[in-house]
């Protein structure tokens, strides 16, 4: 541990990524006066945070704590003892490739699966930073609520087990931000990745004005897909029934505050996928996760018709046609054997 990375309050915390979620996490961590260093790609974001205590580009609603400092120097941010990685999932490998692999805690806060390789974010991190201990922070979290100090509970899945939890829990926990321990990193990651795709589907239901019954049914059947897939990859059903699975699914599938839900709503209203993706400054990770999730499900022999439908929508299939195909599927028992 370097002198630069330690303060009187304990290990200094770095947040890699200054989008809405990264900024909200920095704000939460600084709520007790702890020094937090946040790395931003955009120089205007660095200047805005340091000069104005704002991130007007990504989280304009929050007045940021004075103990947050921003930097555009990735090496400087990476000198901290514990790092929360909040970059878009598809950029995690590139970011980790630019910082040294040290014996420290890396907390993965982005939700997705790497395109091209099918790797979970924990696999990406282990390959790029073999000297580090990997943990996953996931759960029902809207950035603006966390930044405002509203009560939030999350799963902190620690690949390093109890010892890593005992190190990280005091660093992350705050009166309004409550982590729950899990050792199931795979389950926590699967929940976060799959719910993004299912949220697009729920947005489509809203965009087509199909009603609350349809959305509730989709959440329940989508959860069944999440569970089948998670167990096929080695995750635990209990994990997926918790905050990082079912909890996150319910939140993300129920509000336009979700980027993925908003994307699906626009698709349901007839907007073109290419135009929507080109116009979005913030990332709807479900759009990148859907194609690789379809491939992985097929590889593991897991039935995921809702995920397949989202993939078809993102490739330009008309929403009404996709819904019609889903409703025309053969009738069968609700409880299926894992496949």
Buried (B, 14 or more C-beta within 10 A) or exposed (E): BEEEBEBEEEBBBBBBBBBBBBBBBBBBBBBEEBBBBBBBBBEEBBEBBBEEEBBEBBBEBBEBBEBBBBBBEBEBBBBBBBBBBBBBBBBBBEBBEEBEBBEBBBBBBBBBBBBEEEBBBBBBBBBBBEEBBBBBBBBBBBBBBBBBBEEBBBBBBBBBEEEBBEBBBEBBBBEBBBBBBBBBBBBBBBBBBBBBBBBBBBBBBBBBEBEEEBBBEBBEBBBBBBBBBBBBBEBBBEBBBBBBBBBBBBBBBBBEEBBBBBBBBBBBBEBEBEEBBEEBEBBBBBBBBBBBBBBBBEEBEBBBBBBBBBBBBBEEBEBEEBBEBBEEEEEEEEEEEEE
